[in-house]
Amino acid sequence: MLLQVERLSLVSDEGTIVPSLSFSIDRGEVVALTGKSGSGKTSIGLAILDMLPNGIRWREGNIKWYGSPEILQYPRQAAHWRGLRGRQISYIQQDVFGIFDPVLRMGQQMTMIVREIKEKHIAEIHSELHSKMTEVGIQDIKRVWNSYPHQLSGGQLQRCQICLSIVIQPALIIADEPTSAIDKINQVEILDLFKHVRDQYQIAILCITHEASVVNYLADRSISLDVSVSSHVDRQNSISGEGYEKRSILKVEHLGFKHRFGGLLVKEGAKLKGIDFILHAGQCLGIIGESGSGKSTLAQLLVGLLIPSEGNVTLHDQAIDFTDHKDIRLLRSKIQLVMQDGRGSLHPNKTIRCLLEEVVKQQEKKHAISKIDLVDVLRDVGLTEHVLDRKAHSLSGGECLRISIARALLMKPEILICDESTTSLDGPTRDSIIRLFLSLMKHQQLGLILIAHDDTIIQWIANDILVLAGGEVVEQGPAKEVLKNPKHPATKKILEAHATLSEIKHL
């Protein structure tokens, strides 16, 4: 027995988070911990490391680690935990974009992490890291080594986390939603990497996830925190685009972008070339592509966070000048972006009530509308008023994403861009958000640009689809037609990866 959790109970000021949980993990075993968003999955992983955030408390229960006669329990035994955390138990967190220091190059900070745990010469650490980076499938090692975290894709950052775990070789890896931030192709590759880590190094893995496909593909057994979760979803109520006259609200022509960095030694980073599409009111444009294909770069261009190097963007009948502050303000008043990192997009020191009321006051003043009920707004995204007086760090990743969606919808946008903003949501919650989008598209003529790595969601809600690869559109057309009869190898690769994850094995 590697790890044994006995009657673990976690509480907060709002009530019980985890009532009583017992489970064990053996060496070389993969155990999946499943549950809907906000069920306490991440809190359990943090409790094992004695890293619970403020506001969540360990009420009762024991945790026993192999080779130790002691039972770790509250109050905390700091010295004992220091010997386990990072060395014997490694944690791969959900927020791949926030785990690494943004001002240090990857090679530098990976070396610092390993050197803190292993007393080795720097040259030896560098050699071992380069070897393991090859093992986890990092292609351009030199570029990744010299890059800052924001210059890498989610898949590359996840591989760097796994690389560190292999170098340190703990007995247990706690992987919190390890595939939620990456596309299906990279998901399969990352899950295969975890299988490799288990088989090659006999490292046990506690995989925290809400995705049934991950459980089916990776886990030896699973533990559910949900008493009952319905898996039936009515997907018949999709948008057909019929019954009203199409009205163009956004037109993009030959849009291009080149990111250059490095001072005197100029290097090229993210790029886009020749992007063309028209978005109509009440319709959805789906965008899919591998990690690093340019999806997020396109989203940032459309809200003026980046300046195009070529091409035109027309909102209604007005051409947008990206160097004119008035045009950018107009763009952002009509288009709202919900980013993938829900927690990172919320101010860490402000309550949810404060964040939402800032938008409400602006809207009431601007449009002379009556008082907006925040409880109703939260109900639309599947949350209750208990989150209003909490801060982002005390909410789950899925709850933070729903807050971000609610805040964006409070702005009454004409166009909503969702950049992988359903990835951290459990199935029922995700489907309720999609149904909300469908209602807004139908009744308020909302234009939706949905960036997603789940092609089933795209097929359900999107009218048209763009497939990006290497910063270019490689396939484009009606969503159902493209997904049913893909022509380009990049599209076929994405669909094949999804089919692989959809295969159900008997646990």
C-alpha positions as CSV (number, residue, x, y, z in Angstrom):
1,M,0.0,0.0,0.0
2,L,1.5,3.3,-1.1
3,L,-1.1,5.8,0.1
4,Q,-4.1,5.2,2.3
5,V,-6.7,7.9,2.9
6,E,-9.2,7.1,5.7
7,R,-12.4,9.0,6.3
8,L,-11.1,12.3,5.0
9,S,-13.5,15.2,5.7
10,L,-13.0,18.7,4.4
11,V,-15.1,21.7,5.3
12,S,-15.3,25.5,4.6
13,D,-17.3,28.3,6.1
14,E,-20.1,27.5,3.6
15,G,-20.4,23.9,4.8
16,T,-19.0,20.5,4.0
17,I,-16.9,20.1,0.9
18,V,-16.0,16.4,1.2
19,P,-18.1,14.5,3.8
20,S,-16.0,11.4,4.3
21,L,-13.8,9.7,1.8
22,S,-11.6,6.6,2.0
23,F,-9.4,5.1,-0.7
24,S,-5.9,3.7,-1.3
25,I,-3.3,3.7,-4.1
26,D,-0.7,0.9,-4.7
27,R,2.7,1.4,-6.4
28,G,2.4,1.6,-10.2
29,E,-1.4,2.0,-10.1
30,V,-3.5,4.7,-11.8
31,V,-6.5,5.7,-9.8
32,A,-9.0,8.3,-11.2
33,L,-10.8,10.7,-8.8
34,T,-13.9,11.9,-10.6
35,G,-16.7,14.3,-9.9
36,K,-18.5,17.4,-11.2
37,S,-17.0,20.9,-11.0
38,G,-16.9,22.1,-7.3
39,S,-17.2,18.6,-5.9
40,G,-13.9,18.8,-4.0
41,K,-11.6,16.8,-6.3
42,T,-8.7,19.4,-6.3
43,S,-9.2,20.0,-2.5
44,I,-8.5,16.3,-1.9
45,G,-5.3,16.3,-3.9
46,L,-4.1,19.4,-2.0
47,A,-5.1,17.9,1.3
48,I,-2.8,14.9,0.6
49,L,0.0,17.4,0.2
50,D,-1.2,19.5,3.2
51,M,-1.6,22.5,0.9
52,L,-5.2,23.4,1.4
53,P,-6.0,27.0,0.6
54,N,-7.3,29.5,3.2
55,G,-11.0,28.9,3.8
56,I,-10.9,25.1,3.5
57,R,-10.2,23.0,6.6
58,W,-9.3,19.4,7.4
59,R,-12.1,18.4,9.9
60,E,-11.1,14.8,10.4
61,G,-9.5,11.8,8.8
62,N,-6.1,10.2,8.4
63,I,-3.6,9.8,5.6
64,K,-0.9,7.1,5.8
65,W,2.1,7.0,3.6
66,Y,4.1,3.9,3.0
67,G,7.3,3.3,5.0
68,S,6.1,5.7,7.7
69,P,4.8,4.5,11.0
70,E,3.1,7.9,11.5
71,I,-0.4,8.8,10.4
72,L,-0.4,12.3,9.0
73,Q,-3.3,14.2,10.3
74,Y,-4.4,17.6,11.6
75,P,-2.6,19.5,13.1
76,R,0.0,19.7,10.5
77,Q,3.4,18.0,10.8
78,A,5.5,20.5,8.7
79,A,8.8,18.7,8.9
80,H,7.4,15.4,7.8
81,W,5.5,17.0,4.9
82,R,8.7,18.8,3.6
83,G,10.2,15.4,3.2
84,L,7.3,14.2,1.1
85,R,6.1,17.2,-0.9
86,G,7.9,17.4,-4.3
87,R,10.2,14.5,-3.5
88,Q,8.0,11.6,-2.8
89,I,4.7,13.1,-4.1
90,S,4.7,15.3,-7.2
91,Y,1.8,17.5,-8.1
92,I,0.9,18.3,-11.8
93,Q,-1.7,21.1,-11.6
94,Q,-4.5,22.1,-13.9
95,D,-3.3,25.6,-14.7
96,V,-0.4,24.8,-17.0
97,F,-0.1,28.5,-18.0
98,G,0.3,29.6,-14.4
99,I,2.5,26.9,-12.9
100,F,5.8,28.3,-14.2
101,D,7.5,31.6,-13.4
102,P,6.6,34.0,-16.3
103,V,9.9,35.9,-16.1
104,L,12.3,32.9,-16.2
105,R,13.2,30.8,-19.2
106,M,12.0,27.2,-19.0
107,G,15.5,25.7,-18.9
108,Q,16.5,28.0,-16.0
109,Q,13.5,27.3,-13.8
110,M,13.4,23.6,-14.5
111,T,17.0,23.4,-13.5
112,M,16.3,25.3,-10.3
113,I,13.4,22.9,-9.4
114,V,15.5,19.8,-9.9
115,R,18.5,21.3,-8.1
116,E,16.3,22.1,-5.0
117,I,15.5,18.4,-4.7
118,K,18.5,16.6,-6.1
119,E,22.0,17.6,-5.1
120,K,23.7,17.2,-8.5
121,H,26.1,19.3,-10.7
122,I,24.3,21.7,-13.0
123,A,25.8,20.0,-16.1
124,E,24.4,16.6,-14.9
125,I,21.0,18.1,-14.3
126,H,21.0,19.7,-17.8
127,S,21.9,16.4,-19.4
128,E,19.2,14.5,-17.5
129,L,16.6,17.2,-18.3
130,H,17.4,17.2,-22.0
131,S,17.2,13.4,-22.1
132,K,13.8,13.3,-20.4
133,M,12.5,16.1,-22.6
134,T,13.2,13.9,-25.6
135,E,11.5,11.0,-23.8
136,V,8.3,13.0,-23.2
137,G,8.1,14.0,-26.9
138,I,9.3,17.6,-26.8
139,Q,10.4,18.2,-30.4
140,D,12.4,21.5,-30.5
141,I,14.3,21.1,-27.2
142,K,16.6,24.1,-27.7
143,R,13.7,26.5,-28.4
144,V,11.6,25.2,-25.5
145,W,14.6,25.4,-23.2
146,N,15.2,29.1,-24.1
147,S,11.5,30.1,-24.2
148,Y,9.4,31.8,-21.6
149,P,6.2,30.0,-20.5
150,H,3.9,32.3,-22.5
151,Q,5.8,31.4,-25.7
152,L,4.8,27.7,-25.4
153,S,1.6,25.8,-26.0
154,G,-0.4,24.0,-23.3
155,G,0.8,20.7,-24.5
156,Q,4.4,21.7,-24.4
157,L,4.1,23.1,-20.8
158,Q,2.3,19.9,-19.7
159,R,5.2,17.8,-21.1
160,C,7.6,20.0,-19.2
161,Q,5.7,19.2,-16.0
162,I,5.8,15.5,-16.7
163,C,9.5,15.7,-17.6
164,L,10.2,17.2,-14.2
165,S,8.3,14.3,-12.5
166,I,10.3,11.7,-14.4
167,V,13.6,13.4,-13.5
168,I,12.7,13.6,-9.8
169,Q,11.0,10.2,-9.9
170,P,8.5,10.4,-7.0
171,A,6.5,7.4,-5.8
172,L,3.2,9.2,-6.5
173,I,2.1,11.8,-9.1
174,I,-1.1,13.7,-8.4
175,A,-2.3,15.0,-11.8
176,D,-5.1,17.5,-11.5
177,E,-7.1,17.7,-14.8
178,P,-3.9,17.0,-16.8
179,T,-5.6,17.1,-20.2
180,S,-8.3,19.8,-19.8
181,A,-6.2,22.6,-21.3
182,I,-5.1,20.8,-24.5
183,D,-6.5,19.5,-27.7
184,K,-7.5,15.9,-28.4
185,I,-4.3,15.0,-30.2
186,N,-2.2,16.2,-27.4
187,Q,-4.6,14.6,-24.9
188,V,-3.9,11.1,-26.3
189,E,-0.2,11.7,-26.3
190,I,-0.2,13.1,-22.7
191,L,-2.3,10.1,-21.5
192,D,0.1,7.7,-23.3
193,L,3.0,9.5,-21.5
194,F,1.3,8.8,-18.1
195,K,1.0,5.2,-19.1
196,H,4.7,5.2,-20.0
197,V,5.6,6.8,-16.6
198,R,3.6,4.1,-14.8
199,D,5.0,1.2,-16.7
200,Q,8.6,2.4,-17.0
201,Y,9.1,3.8,-13.5
202,Q,6.4,2.1,-11.5
203,I,5.1,5.6,-10.4
204,A,1.6,5.6,-9.0
205,I,-0.8,8.2,-10.4
206,L,-3.8,9.8,-8.8
207,C,-5.6,11.4,-11.8
208,I,-8.2,14.1,-10.9
209,T,-10.6,14.5,-13.8
210,H,-14.2,15.1,-14.8
211,E,-13.7,13.5,-18.3
212,A,-15.1,10.0,-18.6
213,S,-12.8,9.5,-21.7
214,V,-9.7,10.1,-19.5
215,V,-10.9,7.6,-17.0
216,N,-11.7,5.0,-19.6
217,Y,-8.4,5.4,-21.4
218,L,-6.0,5.7,-18.5
219,A,-7.3,4.5,-15.1
220,D,-7.1,1.1,-13.5
221,R,-10.0,2.0,-11.3
222,S,-12.0,5.1,-10.4
223,I,-13.5,6.8,-7.4
224,S,-16.5,9.0,-7.9
225,L,-17.5,12.0,-5.7
226,D,-20.9,12.3,-7.3
227,V,-23.9,10.5,-5.8
228,S,-25.7,10.6,-9.1
229,V,-24.9,12.4,-12.3
230,S,-27.0,12.0,-15.4
231,S,-25.1,11.4,-18.6
232,H,-28.1,11.8,-20.9
233,V,-28.0,15.0,-23.0
234,D,-30.6,16.1,-25.5
235,R,-28.6,17.4,-28.4
236,Q,-31.5,17.8,-30.8
237,N,-32.0,21.5,-30.0
238,S,-29.2,22.8,-32.2
239,I,-29.1,26.0,-34.2
240,S,-30.1,25.5,-37.8
241,G,-29.7,29.0,-39.0
242,E,-33.1,28.9,-40.7
243,G,-36.1,31.1,-40.1
244,Y,-34.4,34.5,-40.2
245,E,-32.3,36.6,-42.6
246,K,-28.6,36.3,-42.1
247,R,-27.0,39.5,-40.9
248,S,-23.3,39.9,-41.0
249,I,-21.8,41.3,-37.9
250,L,-18.1,40.5,-38.3
251,K,-16.0,40.1,-41.4
252,V,-12.4,39.0,-41.4
253,E,-10.3,39.2,-44.6
254,H,-6.7,38.0,-45.1
255,L,-5.9,38.4,-41.4
256,G,-2.3,37.8,-40.5
257,F,0.0,38.1,-37.5
258,K,3.7,37.6,-36.8
259,H,5.1,37.6,-33.4
260,R,8.8,38.6,-33.2
261,F,10.9,38.6,-30.1
262,G,14.5,38.4,-29.0
263,G,15.9,42.0,-29.3
264,L,18.9,42.0,-31.6
265,L,18.6,38.2,-32.3
266,V,15.1,38.4,-33.7
267,K,13.1,35.1,-33.5
268,E,9.6,34.3,-34.7
269,G,6.9,33.0,-32.4
270,A,3.1,32.7,-33.0
271,K,1.9,33.4,-36.5
272,L,-1.3,33.5,-38.5
273,K,-1.8,33.9,-42.3
274,G,-4.7,34.5,-44.6
275,I,-7.6,34.1,-42.2
276,D,-11.0,34.7,-43.9
277,F,-14.5,34.3,-42.5
278,I,-17.9,36.0,-41.9
279,L,-19.8,35.7,-38.7
280,H,-23.6,36.2,-38.8
281,A,-25.9,37.3,-36.0
282,G,-27.4,34.3,-34.2
283,Q,-24.8,31.9,-35.6
284,C,-21.8,30.0,-34.2
285,L,-18.4,29.7,-35.9
286,G,-16.4,26.7,-34.5
287,I,-12.6,26.7,-34.5
288,I,-10.5,23.6,-34.0
289,G,-6.9,22.8,-34.4
290,E,-3.9,21.3,-32.6
291,S,-2.2,23.0,-29.7
292,G,-0.1,25.8,-31.1
293,S,-2.1,26.1,-34.4
294,G,-3.0,29.7,-33.7
295,K,-6.5,29.5,-32.2
296,S,-5.9,31.6,-29.2
297,T,-3.8,34.1,-31.2
298,L,-6.8,34.6,-33.5
299,A,-9.1,35.2,-30.5
300,Q,-6.7,37.8,-29.1
301,L,-6.5,39.6,-32.4
302,L,-10.3,39.9,-32.6
303,V,-10.5,41.8,-29.3
304,G,-7.5,44.0,-30.0
305,L,-5.1,42.4,-27.6
306,L,-2.7,41.9,-30.6
307,I,-2.3,44.1,-33.7
308,P,-2.6,42.3,-37.0
309,S,0.4,42.5,-39.4
310,E,-2.0,42.3,-42.4
311,G,-5.6,42.0,-43.3
312,N,-8.9,43.7,-42.3
313,V,-11.5,43.3,-39.6
314,T,-15.0,44.9,-40.2
315,L,-17.5,45.1,-37.3
316,H,-20.9,45.7,-38.9
317,D,-19.9,48.1,-41.6
318,Q,-17.0,49.8,-39.8
319,A,-13.4,48.8,-40.6
320,I,-11.4,48.6,-37.4
321,D,-8.2,50.5,-37.2
322,F,-6.1,48.6,-34.6
323,T,-4.0,51.7,-33.9
324,D,-7.0,53.9,-33.0
325,H,-8.0,53.7,-29.3
326,K,-11.7,54.6,-30.2
327,D,-11.9,51.7,-32.6
328,I,-10.4,49.3,-30.0
329,R,-12.9,50.5,-27.4
330,L,-15.7,49.9,-29.8
331,L,-14.4,46.5,-30.6
332,R,-14.2,45.5,-27.0
333,S,-17.7,46.9,-26.2
334,K,-19.2,44.6,-28.8
335,I,-16.9,41.5,-28.5
336,Q,-16.2,39.7,-25.2
337,L,-13.5,37.1,-24.8
338,V,-13.8,34.3,-22.2
339,M,-10.3,33.0,-21.8
340,Q,-9.3,29.4,-21.1
341,D,-7.7,30.2,-17.8
342,G,-10.8,31.1,-15.8
343,R,-9.0,31.6,-12.5
344,G,-6.2,33.7,-14.0
345,S,-8.7,36.1,-15.6
346,L,-10.2,37.0,-12.3
347,H,-8.6,39.5,-9.9
348,P,-7.1,37.4,-7.0
349,N,-7.8,40.0,-4.3
350,K,-11.4,40.9,-5.1
351,T,-14.6,38.9,-4.3
352,I,-16.8,37.6,-7.0
353,R,-19.5,40.1,-5.9
354,C,-17.1,43.0,-6.4
355,L,-16.0,41.8,-9.8
356,L,-19.5,41.4,-11.1
357,E,-20.8,44.6,-9.5
358,E,-18.1,46.6,-11.4
359,V,-19.6,45.4,-14.6
360,V,-23.2,45.9,-13.4
361,K,-22.6,49.5,-12.4
362,Q,-21.0,50.2,-15.7
363,Q,-23.9,48.7,-17.6
364,E,-26.6,50.4,-15.5
365,K,-24.9,53.8,-16.0
366,K,-24.3,53.2,-19.7
367,H,-27.7,51.9,-20.7
368,A,-29.9,53.4,-17.9
369,I,-31.3,49.9,-17.1
370,S,-32.9,48.8,-13.8
371,K,-31.0,46.9,-11.1
372,I,-29.5,43.6,-12.3
373,D,-29.9,40.7,-9.9
374,L,-26.6,38.9,-9.5
375,V,-28.3,35.8,-8.2
376,D,-30.2,35.4,-11.5
377,V,-27.0,36.0,-13.5
378,L,-25.2,33.2,-11.5
379,R,-28.2,30.9,-11.9
380,D,-27.8,31.1,-15.7
381,V,-24.3,29.7,-15.5
382,G,-25.2,27.0,-12.9
383,L,-23.9,28.7,-9.7
384,T,-25.6,29.8,-6.5
385,E,-25.1,33.0,-4.5
386,H,-22.7,31.3,-2.0
387,V,-19.8,32.2,-4.4
388,L,-20.4,35.9,-4.3
389,D,-18.4,36.6,-1.2
390,R,-15.5,34.2,-2.1
391,K,-12.3,34.9,-4.1
392,A,-11.0,33.1,-7.1
393,H,-8.5,31.0,-5.2
394,S,-11.2,29.4,-3.1
395,L,-13.3,28.3,-6.2
396,S,-12.7,25.4,-8.5
397,G,-11.4,25.8,-12.0
398,G,-14.9,25.1,-13.4
399,E,-16.5,27.6,-11.1
400,C,-14.0,30.3,-12.1
401,L,-14.8,29.7,-15.8
402,R,-18.5,30.0,-15.1
403,I,-17.9,33.3,-13.3
404,S,-15.9,34.5,-16.4
405,I,-18.7,33.6,-18.7
406,A,-21.3,35.4,-16.5
407,R,-19.1,38.5,-16.4
408,A,-18.8,38.5,-20.2
409,L,-22.5,38.1,-20.7
410,L,-23.2,41.0,-18.3
411,M,-21.5,43.2,-20.9
412,K,-24.4,42.4,-23.3
413,P,-22.0,41.6,-26.2
414,E,-23.0,41.1,-29.8
415,I,-20.2,38.6,-30.2
416,L,-18.9,36.2,-27.6
417,I,-15.5,34.4,-28.1
418,C,-15.0,31.3,-25.9
419,D,-11.4,30.1,-26.0
420,E,-11.6,26.6,-24.7
421,S,-13.9,27.9,-22.0
422,T,-15.8,24.7,-21.5
423,T,-12.8,22.4,-21.0
424,S,-12.8,22.5,-17.1
425,L,-16.5,21.9,-16.8
426,D,-18.1,18.5,-16.0
427,G,-20.5,17.1,-18.6
428,P,-23.8,18.3,-17.2
429,T,-22.5,21.8,-16.4
430,R,-20.9,22.1,-19.8
431,D,-24.1,21.1,-21.5
432,S,-26.1,23.6,-19.5
433,I,-23.7,26.4,-20.6
434,I,-24.0,25.3,-24.2
435,R,-27.8,25.4,-23.9
436,L,-27.5,28.9,-22.5
437,F,-25.4,29.9,-25.6
438,L,-28.0,28.3,-27.9
439,S,-30.8,30.3,-26.2
440,L,-28.8,33.6,-26.5
441,M,-28.1,32.9,-30.1
442,K,-31.7,32.2,-30.9
443,H,-33.4,34.9,-28.8
444,Q,-30.8,37.7,-28.7
445,Q,-29.0,37.0,-32.0
446,L,-25.7,36.6,-30.2
447,G,-22.8,35.7,-32.5
448,L,-20.6,33.0,-31.0
449,I,-17.0,32.0,-31.9
450,L,-16.3,28.8,-30.1
451,I,-12.8,27.5,-29.9
452,A,-12.9,23.9,-28.6
453,H,-10.9,20.7,-28.8
454,D,-14.1,18.6,-28.4
455,D,-15.5,18.2,-31.9
456,T,-18.8,16.8,-30.5
457,I,-19.5,20.3,-29.0
458,I,-18.6,21.9,-32.3
459,Q,-20.9,19.5,-34.2
460,W,-23.7,20.2,-31.7
461,I,-23.7,24.0,-31.7
462,A,-21.6,25.4,-34.7
463,N,-23.0,26.4,-38.1
464,D,-19.6,26.7,-39.7
465,I,-16.1,25.6,-38.8
466,L,-12.5,26.6,-39.4
467,V,-9.7,24.1,-39.0
468,L,-6.3,25.7,-38.2
469,A,-2.9,24.1,-38.7
470,G,0.4,26.0,-38.6
471,G,-1.4,29.3,-38.4
472,E,-3.4,28.8,-41.6
473,V,-7.0,27.7,-42.4
474,V,-6.6,24.2,-43.9
475,E,-10.3,23.4,-44.1
476,Q,-13.5,25.5,-43.8
477,G,-17.2,25.0,-44.4
478,P,-20.5,23.9,-42.7
479,A,-19.6,22.1,-39.5
480,K,-21.5,18.9,-39.9
481,E,-20.2,18.5,-43.5
482,V,-16.5,19.1,-42.5
483,L,-16.7,16.8,-39.5
484,K,-18.5,14.1,-41.3
485,N,-16.3,14.1,-44.4
486,P,-12.9,15.6,-43.5
487,K,-10.6,16.3,-46.4
488,H,-7.4,17.6,-44.8
489,P,-5.0,15.4,-42.8
490,A,-5.0,17.8,-39.9
491,T,-8.8,17.5,-39.6
492,K,-8.6,13.7,-39.9
493,K,-5.9,13.6,-37.2
494,I,-8.1,15.5,-34.7
495,L,-11.1,13.3,-35.3
496,E,-9.0,10.1,-35.0
497,A,-7.7,11.3,-31.7
498,H,-11.2,12.0,-30.4
499,A,-12.3,8.5,-31.6
500,T,-9.4,7.0,-29.7
501,L,-10.4,8.7,-26.5
502,S,-14.1,7.7,-27.0
503,E,-13.3,4.0,-27.0
504,I,-14.6,2.5,-23.8
505,K,-12.7,-0.2,-22.0
506,H,-14.1,-2.3,-19.2
507,L,-12.6,-1.2,-15.9
